[in-house]
Amino acid sequence: MCEAHSSHTDPDHGDGHAAQHPTTGHAHAATGSPDEGVAECPVMPGSTIRKADAEHAGLIRDFEGQRYYLCCAACGPMFDADPAKYASLR
């Protein structure tokens, strides 16, 4: 799983801890309708990405004539390992 998607399990992980980490701009939420070029990542259902952003970042995969848009670089190897699995979730 992508570090950006994992959650901290440390019980001492307090609210003020977030201020210690710089932001990386790893945003998933997108506004607008699917008609505006937003796709859901097949590896991380619920994570959306603008299609143009995914294409620019190389976060796309083509499988059996369909294009898939990934939310982060960590999803690429997972999709590549079993594209049929993730394509079937569509």
N, C-alpha and C positions, 0 to 999 in steps of 0.2 A: 504494500500500500504506500502511496505517496506520503512523504512526511507532512505535506500540507494538508492531507486528509486525516492523518492520525490524530488521536486525542491524547492528552496527557493523562496518565493513570496515577500519578503521584498524589497521595491525599494531601500533601503539603503544598500543592500547586495552587497558590492563592491568586485572587483577582489582580493584585498589583504586579504579579509576575509578567503579565503581558506587556507592560511598559518597558521591560528589560529587553524585549526582542524587537529588532527593527522590522518594519513591514517590508514585504517583498513584492507587493502588487499582485499576489496570486489570487485574483478575484474570480469567482465563478458566477455570481449572480448577474443576470442580464435582464434589462427591461425590454418591453416590447413583445410583439407576437412572433411566433415561428416564421411568419412571412417576412420578418425583418432580418432574417439570416441568423437565427439562433438555433443551436443544436444541443442535444443532450449527449453527454459522454456515455458510450456503451459500457465502459469499464466501471465507472462510478455513477450509477443511475442517480439522477437528481442534480448532478453537477452540469451546469450549462456553460456554453462558450459561444461567442460570436464566431460564425463560420469564417469570416475574413481574418479574425485574430488567429484562429487555429491554422489556417492556411499560411499566414505570414510566419508563424512560429514552427511550421513543419509538423503540426500536431494532427495530421490527417492520415488515414489509411484507406486504401481501396481494396475491397474484397468482393468477389463474385458480382462485379458490375455496380456495386454500391459504394458510396463514399461515407466514411465514418470520421467524426470529429472528436478529438480527445481533449480533455480538460487540462492535462499537464503532461510533462515529459515522462513521468513515471508510468503513465498508463500505456505508453507505446509498447514497451517490451511485454506487458501483460497481454495486450491485444494480439501482438505478433505471435505469442506462444500458442494461442488458441483462438484464432479469429472466428471460427465457426461458432464457438461458445458465445462470444460477445455479439456476433451478428444475429444469433437466434433470440437475443433479448430485445431486439428492436421491435 
